[in-house]
Amino acid sequence: MKFKIHLEAVLPPDFPFEKSKQAFESQGWKWVQSITKEQSYFREEIWEAGEDRGAVRYIDDDFLRVIIIRAESNIGGMVATLLQQLESQLPLGYITPLVRLSKSEDPGTRAFAIRGMAAITEEFYGDVFRALKEAALDPEPQFRGLALRCITRYPWFQFIKVLQEAASKETMPELHAEQLALSEDIRKHGRRGT
């Protein structure tokens, strides 16, 4: 069944699949399908919420190294309800808390927040743009590289200037080349936002 409405949250990449599975099954949801990485971009497990309420997908995004929990439904408000049912059992990360975590002094926490925001934000969102911009201009090369990876998932035209600025200051040749290439790719194929 195709659903019109969806809402996503993320889990840390090291969160055990078995705990997610237990959380879904404790809701009485029925497992219906596995999709392997060979069949799609990501490995997915799908549970049906029953009573035509919708479905919940467990998506292993190994490119950004996060787990996406995606609730889908044709009923307004149901996607939020499905995710709320899981909150007591799963450490779900949503945009607003991830924005706060993206300012963390802890590099691991900050990196998770940046990856999570890029994985689950589809429309242009100013706080996500600012967090990725900060990462693209970060003194640490690990964050500049992370920003490149995330911007490929969140390729808005506003990043062209950011990537060009980053490239003008870049000291690592491989990152410099990637910044310029991504800037050009966004110029050709990126999304426009306000």
Secondary structure, 3 states (H helix, E strand, C coil): CCCCEEEEEEECCCCCHHHHHHHHHHCCCEEEEEECCCCCCCEEEEEECCCCCCEEEEEEECCCCEEEEEEEECCCCHHHHHHHHHCCCCCCECHHHHHHHCCCCCHHHHHHHHHHHHHHCCCCCHHHHHHHHHHHCCCCHHHHHHHHHHHHHCCECCHHHHHHHHHHHCCCHHHHHHHHHHHHHHHHHCECCC
